Amino acid sequence: MTATGTAANPIIFQRSGTGANPTITAFTGTKLSTSTDSIDVMWAFWGSDFVTLNGINLAEATGNTNPTSMMEVGYGFY
């Protein structure tokens, strides 16, 4: 994500209504980028301000069973 919020207009990701939190499952496999300095991240935020994440669960994909395929970062704020 490359957007940023403001104090008056924050960016909010949250569950809608009642019940269980929604779960976002990681992709299966290795890095999305071929860059050697990239890491596996489910949600990446670069220079974003006024961002709220509330009531959202993250899960590893079933097929990610070894260190090469496992997700390194859930929420990455850079």
Phi and psi restraints in degrees (range 20) as a CNS / XPLOR table:
assign (resid 1 and name C) (resid 2 and name N)
       (resid 2 and name CA) (resid 2 and name C) 1.0 -118.5 20.0 2
assign (resid 2 and name N) (resid 2 and name CA)
       (resid 2 and name C) (resid 3 and name N) 1.0 8.7 20.0 2
assign (resid 2 and name C) (resid 3 and name N)
       (resid 3 and name CA) (resid 3 and name C) 1.0 -87.7 20.0 2
assign (resid 3 and name N) (resid 3 and name CA)
       (resid 3 and name C) (resid 4 and name N) 1.0 161.7 20.0 2
assign (resid 3 and name C) (resid 4 and name N)
       (resid 4 and name CA) (resid 4 and name C) 1.0 -136.2 20.0 2
assign (resid 4 and name N) (resid 4 and name CA)
       (resid 4 and name C) (resid 5 and name N) 1.0 147.3 20.0 2
assign (resid 4 and name C) (resid 5 and name N)
       (resid 5 and name CA) (resid 5 and name C) 1.0 -95.5 20.0 2
assign (resid 5 and name N) (resid 5 and name CA)
       (resid 5 and name C) (resid 6 and name N) 1.0 -175.1 20.0 2
assign (resid 5 and name C) (resid 6 and name N)
       (resid 6 and name CA) (resid 6 and name C) 1.0 -131.9 20.0 2
assign (resid 6 and name N) (resid 6 and name CA)
       (resid 6 and name C) (resid 7 and name N) 1.0 170.8 20.0 2
assign (resid 6 and name C) (resid 7 and name N)
       (resid 7 and name CA) (resid 7 and name C) 1.0 -59.7 20.0 2
assign (resid 7 and name N) (resid 7 and name CA)
       (resid 7 and name C) (resid 8 and name N) 1.0 -36.6 20.0 2
assign (resid 7 and name C) (resid 8 and name N)
       (resid 8 and name CA) (resid 8 and name C) 1.0 -81.2 20.0 2
assign (resid 8 and name N) (resid 8 and name CA)
       (resid 8 and name C) (resid 9 and name N) 1.0 -25.4 20.0 2
assign (resid 8 and name C) (resid 9 and name N)
       (resid 9 and name CA) (resid 9 and name C) 1.0 -135.3 20.0 2
assign (resid 9 and name N) (resid 9 and name CA)
       (resid 9 and name C) (resid 10 and name N) 1.0 72.7 20.0 2
assign (resid 9 and name C) (resid 10 and name N)
       (resid 10 and name CA) (resid 10 and name C) 1.0 -72.3 20.0 2
assign (resid 10 and name N) (resid 10 and name CA)
       (resid 10 and name C) (resid 11 and name N) 1.0 160.5 20.0 2
assign (resid 10 and name C) (resid 11 and name N)
       (resid 11 and name CA) (resid 11 and name C) 1.0 -96.9 20.0 2
assign (resid 11 and name N) (resid 11 and name CA)
       (resid 11 and name C) (resid 12 and name N) 1.0 121.6 20.0 2
assign (resid 11 and name C) (resid 12 and name N)
       (resid 12 and name CA) (resid 12 and name C) 1.0 -126.5 20.0 2
assign (resid 12 and name N) (resid 12 and name CA)
       (resid 12 and name C) (resid 13 and name N) 1.0 126.1 20.0 2
assign (resid 12 and name C) (resid 13 and name N)
       (resid 13 and name CA) (resid 13 and name C) 1.0 -111.5 20.0 2
assign (resid 13 and name N) (resid 13 and name CA)
       (resid 13 and name C) (resid 14 and name N) 1.0 118.1 20.0 2
assign (resid 13 and name C) (resid 14 and name N)
       (resid 14 and name CA) (resid 14 and name C) 1.0 -152.8 20.0 2
assign (resid 14 and name N) (resid 14 and name CA)
       (resid 14 and name C) (resid 15 and name N) 1.0 161.6 20.0 2
assign (resid 14 and name C) (resid 15 and name N)
       (resid 15 and name CA) (resid 15 and name C) 1.0 -65.0 20.0 2
assign (resid 15 and name N) (resid 15 and name CA)
       (resid 15 and name C) (resid 16 and name N) 1.0 147.8 20.0 2
assign (resid 15 and name C) (resid 16 and name N)
       (resid 16 and name CA) (resid 16 and name C) 1.0 -104.4 20.0 2
assign (resid 16 and name N) (resid 16 and name CA)
       (resid 16 and name C) (resid 17 and name N) 1.0 122.5 20.0 2
assign (resid 16 and name C) (resid 17 and name N)
       (resid 17 and name CA) (resid 17 and name C) 1.0 80.8 20.0 2
assign (resid 17 and name N) (resid 17 and name CA)
       (resid 17 and name C) (resid 18 and name N) 1.0 -158.0 20.0 2
assign (resid 17 and name C) (resid 18 and name N)
       (resid 18 and name CA) (resid 18 and name C) 1.0 -103.9 20.0 2
assign (resid 18 and name N) (resid 18 and name CA)
       (resid 18 and name C) (resid 19 and name N) 1.0 177.9 20.0 2
assign (resid 18 and name C) (resid 19 and name N)
       (resid 19 and name CA) (resid 19 and name C) 1.0 102.8 20.0 2
assign (resid 19 and name N) (resid 19 and name CA)
       (resid 19 and name C) (resid 20 and name N) 1.0 -166.7 20.0 2
assign (resid 19 and name C) (resid 20 and name N)
       (resid 20 and name CA) (resid 20 and name C) 1.0 -67.8 20.0 2
assign (resid 20 and name N) (resid 20 and name CA)
       (resid 20 and name C) (resid 21 and name N) 1.0 149.5 20.0 2
assign (resid 20 and name C) (resid 21 and name N)
       (resid 21 and name CA) (resid 21 and name C) 1.0 -64.2 20.0 2
assign (resid 21 and name N) (resid 21 and name CA)
       (resid 21 and name C) (resid 22 and name N) 1.0 142.9 20.0 2
assign (resid 21 and name C) (resid 22 and name N)
       (resid 22 and name CA) (resid 22 and name C) 1.0 -68.2 20.0 2
assign (resid 22 and name N) (resid 22 and name CA)
       (resid 22 and name C) (resid 23 and name N) 1.0 149.7 20.0 2
assign (resid 22 and name C) (resid 23 and name N)
       (resid 23 and name CA) (resid 23 and name C) 1.0 -118.1 20.0 2
assign (resid 23 and name N) (resid 23 and name CA)
       (resid 23 and name C) (resid 24 and name N) 1.0 128.2 20.0 2
assign (resid 23 and name C) (resid 24 and name N)
       (resid 24 and name CA) (resid 24 and name C) 1.0 -102.0 20.0 2
assign (resid 24 and name N) (resid 24 and name CA)
       (resid 24 and name C) (resid 25 and name N) 1.0 125.8 20.0 2
assign (resid 24 and name C) (resid 25 and name N)
       (resid 25 and name CA) (resid 25 and name C) 1.0 -99.7 20.0 2
assign (resid 25 and name N) (resid 25 and name CA)
       (resid 25 and name C) (resid 26 and name N) 1.0 136.2 20.0 2
assign (resid 25 and name C) (resid 26 and name N)
       (resid 26 and name CA) (resid 26 and name C) 1.0 -61.8 20.0 2
assign (resid 26 and name N) (resid 26 and name CA)
       (resid 26 and name C) (resid 27 and name N) 1.0 155.7 20.0 2
assign (resid 26 and name C) (resid 27 and name N)
       (resid 27 and name CA) (resid 27 and name C) 1.0 -72.4 20.0 2
assign (resid 27 and name N) (resid 27 and name CA)
       (resid 27 and name C) (resid 28 and name N) 1.0 158.5 20.0 2
assign (resid 27 and name C) (resid 28 and name N)
       (resid 28 and name CA) (resid 28 and name C) 1.0 -94.7 20.0 2
assign (resid 28 and name N) (resid 28 and name CA)
       (resid 28 and name C) (resid 29 and name N) 1.0 132.3 20.0 2
assign (resid 28 and name C) (resid 29 and name N)
       (resid 29 and name CA) (resid 29 and name C) 1.0 123.8 20.0 2
assign (resid 29 and name N) (resid 29 and name CA)
       (resid 29 and name C) (resid 30 and name N) 1.0 -160.8 20.0 2
assign (resid 29 and name C) (resid 30 and name N)
       (resid 30 and name CA) (resid 30 and name C) 1.0 -101.5 20.0 2
assign (resid 30 and name N) (resid 30 and name CA)
       (resid 30 and name C) (resid 31 and name N) 1.0 -166.9 20.0 2
assign (resid 30 and name C) (resid 31 and name N)
       (resid 31 and name CA) (resid 31 and name C) 1.0 -48.2 20.0 2
assign (resid 31 and name N) (resid 31 and name CA)
       (resid 31 and name C) (resid 32 and name N) 1.0 145.2 20.0 2
assign (resid 31 and name C) (resid 32 and name N)
       (resid 32 and name CA) (resid 32 and name C) 1.0 -77.3 20.0 2
assign (resid 32 and name N) (resid 32 and name CA)
       (resid 32 and name C) (resid 33 and name N) 1.0 -24.3 20.0 2
assign (resid 32 and name C) (resid 33 and name N)
       (resid 33 and name CA) (resid 33 and name C) 1.0 -106.7 20.0 2
assign (resid 33 and name N) (resid 33 and name CA)
       (resid 33 and name C) (resid 34 and name N) 1.0 153.8 20.0 2
assign (resid 33 and name C) (resid 34 and name N)
       (resid 34 and name CA) (resid 34 and name C) 1.0 -89.0 20.0 2
assign (resid 34 and name N) (resid 34 and name CA)
       (resid 34 and name C) (resid 35 and name N) 1.0 -2.4 20.0 2
assign (resid 34 and name C) (resid 35 and name N)
       (resid 35 and name CA) (resid 35 and name C) 1.0 -66.4 20.0 2
assign (resid 35 and name N) (resid 35 and name CA)
       (resid 35 and name C) (resid 36 and name N) 1.0 137.1 20.0 2
assign (resid 35 and name C) (resid 36 and name N)
       (resid 36 and name CA) (resid 36 and name C) 1.0 -73.4 20.0 2
assign (resid 36 and name N) (resid 36 and name CA)
       (resid 36 and name C) (resid 37 and name N) 1.0 -14.9 20.0 2
assign (resid 36 and name C) (resid 37 and name N)
       (resid 37 and name CA) (resid 37 and name C) 1.0 -99.0 20.0 2
assign (resid 37 and name N) (resid 37 and name CA)
       (resid 37 and name C) (resid 38 and name N) 1.0 4.7 20.0 2
assign (resid 37 and name C) (resid 38 and name N)
       (resid 38 and name CA) (resid 38 and name C) 1.0 -84.6 20.0 2
assign (resid 38 and name N) (resid 38 and name CA)
       (resid 38 and name C) (resid 39 and name N) 1.0 157.6 20.0 2
assign (resid 38 and name C) (resid 39 and name N)
       (resid 39 and name CA) (resid 39 and name C) 1.0 -128.2 20.0 2
assign (resid 39 and name N) (resid 39 and name CA)
       (resid 39 and name C) (resid 40 and name N) 1.0 161.6 20.0 2
assign (resid 39 and name C) (resid 40 and name N)
       (resid 40 and name CA) (resid 40 and name C) 1.0 -74.7 20.0 2
assign (resid 40 and name N) (resid 40 and name CA)
       (resid 40 and name C) (resid 41 and name N) 1.0 125.5 20.0 2
assign (resid 40 and name C) (resid 41 and name N)
       (resid 41 and name CA) (resid 41 and name C) 1.0 -145.1 20.0 2
assign (resid 41 and name N) (resid 41 and name CA)
       (resid 41 and name C) (resid 42 and name N) 1.0 136.9 20.0 2
assign (resid 41 and name C) (resid 42 and name N)
       (resid 42 and name CA) (resid 42 and name C) 1.0 -77.1 20.0 2
assign (resid 42 and name N) (resid 42 and name CA)
       (resid 42 and name C) (resid 43 and name N) 1.0 -49.1 20.0 2
assign (resid 42 and name C) (resid 43 and name N)
       (resid 43 and name CA) (resid 43 and name C) 1.0 -129.1 20.0 2
assign (resid 43 and name N) (resid 43 and name CA)
       (resid 43 and name C) (resid 44 and name N) 1.0 123.4 20.0 2
assign (resid 43 and name C) (resid 44 and name N)
       (resid 44 and name CA) (resid 44 and name C) 1.0 -118.0 20.0 2
assign (resid 44 and name N) (resid 44 and name CA)
       (resid 44 and name C) (resid 45 and name N) 1.0 133.9 20.0 2
assign (resid 44 and name C) (resid 45 and name N)
       (resid 45 and name CA) (resid 45 and name C) 1.0 -125.2 20.0 2
assign (resid 45 and name N) (resid 45 and name CA)
       (resid 45 and name C) (resid 46 and name N) 1.0 120.7 20.0 2
assign (resid 45 and name C) (resid 46 and name N)
       (resid 46 and name CA) (resid 46 and name C) 1.0 -111.2 20.0 2
assign (resid 46 and name N) (resid 46 and name CA)
       (resid 46 and name C) (resid 47 and name N) 1.0 115.7 20.0 2
assign (resid 46 and name C) (resid 47 and name N)
       (resid 47 and name CA) (resid 47 and name C) 1.0 63.7 20.0 2
assign (resid 47 and name N) (resid 47 and name CA)
       (resid 47 and name C) (resid 48 and name N) 1.0 23.0 20.0 2
assign (resid 47 and name C) (resid 48 and name N)
       (resid 48 and name CA) (resid 48 and name C) 1.0 -88.1 20.0 2
assign (resid 48 and name N) (resid 48 and name CA)
       (resid 48 and name C) (resid 49 and name N) 1.0 139.8 20.0 2
assign (resid 48 and name C) (resid 49 and name N)
       (resid 49 and name CA) (resid 49 and name C) 1.0 -120.5 20.0 2
assign (resid 49 and name N) (resid 49 and name CA)
       (resid 49 and name C) (resid 50 and name N) 1.0 157.5 20.0 2
assign (resid 49 and name C) (resid 50 and name N)
       (resid 50 and name CA) (resid 50 and name C) 1.0 57.0 20.0 2
assign (resid 50 and name N) (resid 50 and name CA)
       (resid 50 and name C) (resid 51 and name N) 1.0 49.2 20.0 2
assign (resid 50 and name C) (resid 51 and name N)
       (resid 51 and name CA) (resid 51 and name C) 1.0 -111.3 20.0 2
assign (resid 51 and name N) (resid 51 and name CA)
       (resid 51 and name C) (resid 52 and name N) 1.0 131.0 20.0 2
assign (resid 51 and name C) (resid 52 and name N)
       (resid 52 and name CA) (resid 52 and name C) 1.0 -122.3 20.0 2
assign (resid 52 and name N) (resid 52 and name CA)
       (resid 52 and name C) (resid 53 and name N) 1.0 130.8 20.0 2
assign (resid 52 and name C) (resid 53 and name N)
       (resid 53 and name CA) (resid 53 and name C) 1.0 -118.2 20.0 2
assign (resid 53 and name N) (resid 53 and name CA)
       (resid 53 and name C) (resid 54 and name N) 1.0 119.7 20.0 2
assign (resid 53 and name C) (resid 54 and name N)
       (resid 54 and name CA) (resid 54 and name C) 1.0 -141.2 20.0 2
assign (resid 54 and name N) (resid 54 and name CA)
       (resid 54 and name C) (resid 55 and name N) 1.0 124.1 20.0 2
assign (resid 54 and name C) (resid 55 and name N)
       (resid 55 and name CA) (resid 55 and name C) 1.0 72.3 20.0 2
assign (resid 55 and name N) (resid 55 and name CA)
       (resid 55 and name C) (resid 56 and name N) 1.0 34.1 20.0 2
assign (resid 55 and name C) (resid 56 and name N)
       (resid 56 and name CA) (resid 56 and name C) 1.0 -125.4 20.0 2
assign (resid 56 and name N) (resid 56 and name CA)
       (resid 56 and name C) (resid 57 and name N) 1.0 122.3 20.0 2
assign (resid 56 and name C) (resid 57 and name N)
       (resid 57 and name CA) (resid 57 and name C) 1.0 -94.9 20.0 2
assign (resid 57 and name N) (resid 57 and name CA)
       (resid 57 and name C) (resid 58 and name N) 1.0 150.1 20.0 2
assign (resid 57 and name C) (resid 58 and name N)
       (resid 58 and name CA) (resid 58 and name C) 1.0 -116.0 20.0 2
assign (resid 58 and name N) (resid 58 and name CA)
       (resid 58 and name C) (resid 59 and name N) 1.0 144.9 20.0 2
assign (resid 58 and name C) (resid 59 and name N)
       (resid 59 and name CA) (resid 59 and name C) 1.0 -138.2 20.0 2
assign (resid 59 and name N) (resid 59 and name CA)
       (resid 59 and name C) (resid 60 and name N) 1.0 147.4 20.0 2
assign (resid 59 and name C) (resid 60 and name N)
       (resid 60 and name CA) (resid 60 and name C) 1.0 -74.2 20.0 2
assign (resid 60 and name N) (resid 60 and name CA)
       (resid 60 and name C) (resid 61 and name N) 1.0 144.6 20.0 2
assign (resid 60 and name C) (resid 61 and name N)
       (resid 61 and name CA) (resid 61 and name C) 1.0 -69.4 20.0 2
assign (resid 61 and name N) (resid 61 and name CA)
       (resid 61 and name C) (resid 62 and name N) 1.0 147.6 20.0 2
assign (resid 61 and name C) (resid 62 and name N)
       (resid 62 and name CA) (resid 62 and name C) 1.0 -56.9 20.0 2
assign (resid 62 and name N) (resid 62 and name CA)
       (resid 62 and name C) (resid 63 and name N) 1.0 -37.6 20.0 2
assign (resid 62 and name C) (resid 63 and name N)
       (resid 63 and name CA) (resid 63 and name C) 1.0 -78.8 20.0 2
assign (resid 63 and name N) (resid 63 and name CA)
       (resid 63 and name C) (resid 64 and name N) 1.0 -6.9 20.0 2
assign (resid 63 and name C) (resid 64 and name N)
       (resid 64 and name CA) (resid 64 and name C) 1.0 -87.7 20.0 2
assign (resid 64 and name N) (resid 64 and name CA)
       (resid 64 and name C) (resid 65 and name N) 1.0 86.9 20.0 2
assign (resid 64 and name C) (resid 65 and name N)
       (resid 65 and name CA) (resid 65 and name C) 1.0 -112.9 20.0 2
assign (resid 65 and name N) (resid 65 and name CA)
       (resid 65 and name C) (resid 66 and name N) 1.0 -0.2 20.0 2
assign (resid 65 and name C) (resid 66 and name N)
       (resid 66 and name CA) (resid 66 and name C) 1.0 -136.5 20.0 2
assign (resid 66 and name N) (resid 66 and name CA)
       (resid 66 and name C) (resid 67 and name N) 1.0 164.3 20.0 2
assign (resid 66 and name C) (resid 67 and name N)
       (resid 67 and name CA) (resid 67 and name C) 1.0 -57.7 20.0 2
assign (resid 67 and name N) (resid 67 and name CA)
       (resid 67 and name C) (resid 68 and name N) 1.0 -26.4 20.0 2
assign (resid 67 and name C) (resid 68 and name N)
       (resid 68 and name CA) (resid 68 and name C) 1.0 -70.9 20.0 2
assign (resid 68 and name N) (resid 68 and name CA)
       (resid 68 and name C) (resid 69 and name N) 1.0 -35.5 20.0 2
assign (resid 68 and name C) (resid 69 and name N)
       (resid 69 and name CA) (resid 69 and name C) 1.0 -100.1 20.0 2
assign (resid 69 and name N) (resid 69 and name CA)
       (resid 69 and name C) (resid 70 and name N) 1.0 -13.4 20.0 2
assign (resid 69 and name C) (resid 70 and name N)
       (resid 70 and name CA) (resid 70 and name C) 1.0 -70.0 20.0 2
assign (resid 70 and name N) (resid 70 and name CA)
       (resid 70 and name C) (resid 71 and name N) 1.0 148.4 20.0 2
assign (resid 70 and name C) (resid 71 and name N)
       (resid 71 and name CA) (resid 71 and name C) 1.0 -74.4 20.0 2
assign (resid 71 and name N) (resid 71 and name CA)
       (resid 71 and name C) (resid 72 and name N) 1.0 133.1 20.0 2
assign (resid 71 and name C) (resid 72 and name N)
       (resid 72 and name CA) (resid 72 and name C) 1.0 -88.4 20.0 2
assign (resid 72 and name N) (resid 72 and name CA)
       (resid 72 and name C) (resid 73 and name N) 1.0 -35.0 20.0 2
assign (resid 72 and name C) (resid 73 and name N)
       (resid 73 and name CA) (resid 73 and name C) 1.0 -133.2 20.0 2
assign (resid 73 and name N) (resid 73 and name CA)
       (resid 73 and name C) (resid 74 and name N) 1.0 134.8 20.0 2
assign (resid 73 and name C) (resid 74 and name N)
       (resid 74 and name CA) (resid 74 and name C) 1.0 -84.6 20.0 2
assign (resid 74 and name N) (resid 74 and name CA)
       (resid 74 and name C) (resid 75 and name N) 1.0 -68.0 20.0 2
assign (resid 74 and name C) (resid 75 and name N)
       (resid 75 and name CA) (resid 75 and name C) 1.0 -111.3 20.0 2
assign (resid 75 and name N) (resid 75 and name CA)
       (resid 75 and name C) (resid 76 and name N) 1.0 117.4 20.0 2
assign (resid 75 and name C) (resid 76 and name N)
       (resid 76 and name CA) (resid 76 and name C) 1.0 -111.4 20.0 2
assign (resid 76 and name N) (resid 76 and name CA)
       (resid 76 and name C) (resid 77 and name N) 1.0 116.6 20.0 2
assign (resid 76 and name C) (resid 77 and name N)
       (resid 77 and name CA) (resid 77 and name C) 1.0 -107.4 20.0 2
assign (resid 77 and name N) (resid 77 and name CA)
       (resid 77 and name C) (resid 78 and name N) 1.0 114.8 20.0 2
